[in-house]
Amino acid sequence: MSEEKESYGFWTKYKRFANTEILLYVIMIVGIILGIIIFS
């Protein structure tokens, strides 16, 4: 039972962290694409 609770807490923390990381990656990818369009 305690293991399940631990993994649940980990996943809720990780989901929050993953969301911000995905946002950062999206911003980076958009920036790279814009840079390629501008410089090409």
BADREN-44032 format. One record per atom (N, C-alpha, C): residue in three letters; x, y, z; residue number from 0; atom name. Coordinates in nm, 2 decimals, padded with zeros to 4 digits, always signed. Layout:
BEGIN
+-----+--------+--------+--------+-----+----+
:  aa :     px :     py :     pz :   i : at :
+-----+--------+--------+--------+-----+----+
: ALA :      X :      Y :      Z : NUM : CA :
...
+-----+--------+--------+--------+-----+----+
// end
This chain:
BEGIN
+-----+--------+--------+--------+-----+----+
:  aa :     px :     py :     pz :   i : at :
+-----+--------+--------+--------+-----+----+
: MET : +00.08 : -00.12 : +00.00 :   0 :  N :
: MET : +00.00 : +00.00 : +00.00 :   0 : CA :
: MET : +00.09 : +00.13 : +00.00 :   0 :  C :
: SER : +00.19 : +00.13 : +00.09 :   1 :  N :
: SER : +00.27 : +00.25 : +00.10 :   1 : CA :
: SER : +00.35 : +00.27 : -00.04 :   1 :  C :
: GLU : +00.39 : +00.16 : -00.11 :   2 :  N :
: GLU : +00.46 : +00.18 : -00.23 :   2 : CA :
: GLU : +00.37 : +00.25 : -00.34 :   2 :  C :
: GLU : +00.24 : +00.21 : -00.34 :   3 :  N :
: GLU : +00.15 : +00.27 : -00.44 :   3 : CA :
: GLU : +00.14 : +00.42 : -00.41 :   3 :  C :
: LYS : +00.13 : +00.46 : -00.28 :   4 :  N :
: LYS : +00.11 : +00.60 : -00.24 :   4 : CA :
: LYS : +00.24 : +00.67 : -00.29 :   4 :  C :
: GLU : +00.35 : +00.61 : -00.27 :   5 :  N :
: GLU : +00.48 : +00.68 : -00.30 :   5 : CA :
: GLU : +00.48 : +00.70 : -00.45 :   5 :  C :
: SER : +00.45 : +00.60 : -00.53 :   6 :  N :
: SER : +00.46 : +00.61 : -00.68 :   6 : CA :
: SER : +00.36 : +00.72 : -00.72 :   6 :  C :
: TYR : +00.24 : +00.72 : -00.66 :   7 :  N :
: TYR : +00.14 : +00.82 : -00.69 :   7 : CA :
: TYR : +00.19 : +00.96 : -00.67 :   7 :  C :
: GLY : +00.25 : +00.98 : -00.55 :   8 :  N :
: GLY : +00.31 : +01.11 : -00.52 :   8 : CA :
: GLY : +00.42 : +01.15 : -00.63 :   8 :  C :
: PHE : +00.50 : +01.05 : -00.66 :   9 :  N :
: PHE : +00.60 : +01.07 : -00.76 :   9 : CA :
: PHE : +00.54 : +01.11 : -00.89 :   9 :  C :
: TRP : +00.44 : +01.04 : -00.93 :  10 :  N :
: TRP : +00.38 : +01.07 : -01.07 :  10 : CA :
: TRP : +00.32 : +01.21 : -01.07 :  10 :  C :
: THR : +00.25 : +01.25 : -00.96 :  11 :  N :
: THR : +00.19 : +01.38 : -00.96 :  11 : CA :
: THR : +00.30 : +01.49 : -00.97 :  11 :  C :
: LYS : +00.41 : +01.47 : -00.89 :  12 :  N :
: LYS : +00.52 : +01.56 : -00.90 :  12 : CA :
: LYS : +00.58 : +01.56 : -01.04 :  12 :  C :
: TYR : +00.60 : +01.44 : -01.09 :  13 :  N :
: TYR : +00.66 : +01.43 : -01.23 :  13 : CA :
: TYR : +00.58 : +01.49 : -01.34 :  13 :  C :
: LYS : +00.45 : +01.47 : -01.33 :  14 :  N :
: LYS : +00.36 : +01.53 : -01.43 :  14 : CA :
: LYS : +00.37 : +01.68 : -01.43 :  14 :  C :
: ARG : +00.37 : +01.74 : -01.31 :  15 :  N :
: ARG : +00.39 : +01.89 : -01.31 :  15 : CA :
: ARG : +00.52 : +01.93 : -01.37 :  15 :  C :
: PHE : +00.63 : +01.86 : -01.34 :  16 :  N :
: PHE : +00.76 : +01.89 : -01.39 :  16 : CA :
: PHE : +00.76 : +01.86 : -01.54 :  16 :  C :
: ALA : +00.70 : +01.75 : -01.59 :  17 :  N :
: ALA : +00.70 : +01.72 : -01.73 :  17 : CA :
: ALA : +00.62 : +01.83 : -01.81 :  17 :  C :
: ASN : +00.51 : +01.88 : -01.75 :  18 :  N :
: ASN : +00.44 : +01.98 : -01.83 :  18 : CA :
: ASN : +00.52 : +02.10 : -01.85 :  18 :  C :
: THR : +00.60 : +02.15 : -01.75 :  19 :  N :
: THR : +00.68 : +02.27 : -01.78 :  19 : CA :
: THR : +00.79 : +02.23 : -01.87 :  19 :  C :
: GLU : +00.85 : +02.11 : -01.87 :  20 :  N :
: GLU : +00.96 : +02.07 : -01.96 :  20 : CA :
: GLU : +00.91 : +02.07 : -02.10 :  20 :  C :
: ILE : +00.78 : +02.01 : -02.12 :  21 :  N :
: ILE : +00.73 : +02.01 : -02.25 :  21 : CA :
: ILE : +00.71 : +02.15 : -02.31 :  21 :  C :
: LEU : +00.66 : +02.24 : -02.22 :  22 :  N :
: LEU : +00.64 : +02.38 : -02.26 :  22 : CA :
: LEU : +00.78 : +02.44 : -02.31 :  22 :  C :
: LEU : +00.88 : +02.41 : -02.23 :  23 :  N :
: LEU : +01.02 : +02.46 : -02.27 :  23 : CA :
: LEU : +01.06 : +02.41 : -02.40 :  23 :  C :
: TYR : +01.04 : +02.27 : -02.42 :  24 :  N :
: TYR : +01.08 : +02.21 : -02.55 :  24 : CA :
: TYR : +01.00 : +02.27 : -02.67 :  24 :  C :
: VAL : +00.87 : +02.30 : -02.65 :  25 :  N :
: VAL : +00.79 : +02.35 : -02.75 :  25 : CA :
: VAL : +00.84 : +02.49 : -02.79 :  25 :  C :
: ILE : +00.87 : +02.57 : -02.69 :  26 :  N :
: ILE : +00.92 : +02.71 : -02.71 :  26 : CA :
: ILE : +01.05 : +02.70 : -02.79 :  26 :  C :
: MET : +01.14 : +02.61 : -02.75 :  27 :  N :
: MET : +01.27 : +02.59 : -02.81 :  27 : CA :
: MET : +01.25 : +02.55 : -02.96 :  27 :  C :
: ILE : +01.16 : +02.46 : -02.98 :  28 :  N :
: ILE : +01.14 : +02.41 : -03.12 :  28 : CA :
: ILE : +01.08 : +02.52 : -03.21 :  28 :  C :
: VAL : +00.99 : +02.60 : -03.15 :  29 :  N :
: VAL : +00.93 : +02.71 : -03.23 :  29 : CA :
: VAL : +01.04 : +02.81 : -03.26 :  29 :  C :
: GLY : +01.12 : +02.84 : -03.16 :  30 :  N :
: GLY : +01.23 : +02.94 : -03.18 :  30 : CA :
: GLY : +01.32 : +02.89 : -03.29 :  30 :  C :
: ILE : +01.36 : +02.76 : -03.29 :  31 :  N :
: ILE : +01.45 : +02.71 : -03.39 :  31 : CA :
: ILE : +01.38 : +02.72 : -03.53 :  31 :  C :
: ILE : +01.26 : +02.68 : -03.54 :  32 :  N :
: ILE : +01.19 : +02.69 : -03.67 :  32 : CA :
: ILE : +01.18 : +02.83 : -03.72 :  32 :  C :
: LEU : +01.15 : +02.93 : -03.63 :  33 :  N :
: LEU : +01.14 : +03.07 : -03.67 :  33 : CA :
: LEU : +01.28 : +03.11 : -03.71 :  33 :  C :
: GLY : +01.39 : +03.07 : -03.64 :  34 :  N :
: GLY : +01.52 : +03.11 : -03.68 :  34 : CA :
: GLY : +01.56 : +03.06 : -03.82 :  34 :  C :
: ILE : +01.52 : +02.93 : -03.85 :  35 :  N :
: ILE : +01.55 : +02.87 : -03.98 :  35 : CA :
: ILE : +01.47 : +02.95 : -04.09 :  35 :  C :
: ILE : +01.35 : +02.98 : -04.06 :  36 :  N :
: ILE : +01.27 : +03.06 : -04.16 :  36 : CA :
: ILE : +01.33 : +03.20 : -04.18 :  36 :  C :
: ILE : +01.37 : +03.26 : -04.07 :  37 :  N :
: ILE : +01.42 : +03.40 : -04.09 :  37 : CA :
: ILE : +01.56 : +03.40 : -04.16 :  37 :  C :
: PHE : +01.64 : +03.30 : -04.13 :  38 :  N :
: PHE : +01.78 : +03.30 : -04.19 :  38 : CA :
: PHE : +01.79 : +03.24 : -04.33 :  38 :  C :
: SER : +01.68 : +03.16 : -04.37 :  39 :  N :
: SER : +01.69 : +03.09 : -04.50 :  39 : CA :
: SER : +01.63 : +03.18 : -04.61 :  39 :  C :
+-----+--------+--------+--------+-----+----+
// end
